[in-house]
Amino acid sequence: MPWLILIVAGLFEVGWAVGLKYTDGFTKLWPSLLTASSMAISVVLLAIALRDIPLGTGYAIWTGIGTIGTVIFGIVVFSDSTNILRLMCIALIVFGILGLKLVSAD
């Protein structure tokens, strides 16, 4: 269950990272409230997951999920670059997350 909580925390991290784009420097009320809510939920869920997952592993996976999700969102919604070097770097992050999960398996 802690791994599922960590994944959901990572998804909320994607939500607040993407939300920052829509807050216009926290000058728009509803996007700012949704972004702040996503931040709070993400951090609380991370804290809960870290009860049972090693700190370094949990934090790295949480930020990795946030990074990968945000990059994918940027590619799909904002037509961000998809050059091969960028995609290879994203693949390295994915392999790093998988590796951390495998060496942390109980």
C-alpha positions, 0 to 999 in steps of 0.5 A, a space after each residue: 500500500 505505501 507504494 500505491 500511496 507514493 504513486 498517487 503522491 507523484 501524480 498530485 505532484 504532476 498536478 501542482 507542477 502543471 497547475 503552476 503554469 495556469 496560476 499566472 504567478 498565483 494571481 488567478 484564484 481558482 488555479 492557485 487554490 487547485 495548485 496549492 491543494 495539489 501541493 498539500 495533498 502530494 506532500 501529505 501522501 509522500 509523508 505517509 508513504 515514507 513511513 514504510 519506504 526509505 527516505 531517499 528512495 521515496 523522495 527520488 521516486 516521487 520527484 521522478 514521477 512528477 518529472 516524467 508526468 510533467 514532461 509528458 504533459 508538456 509534450 502532449 498539451 504544450 507541444 514541448 520538444 520531443 528530440 531524441 536526446 530529451 526522450 533518452 534522458 526521460 528514459 534514464 529517469 524511468 530506469 532509475 525509478 524502476 531500479 530504486 523500486 527493485 532494490 527497495 523491494 521487501 
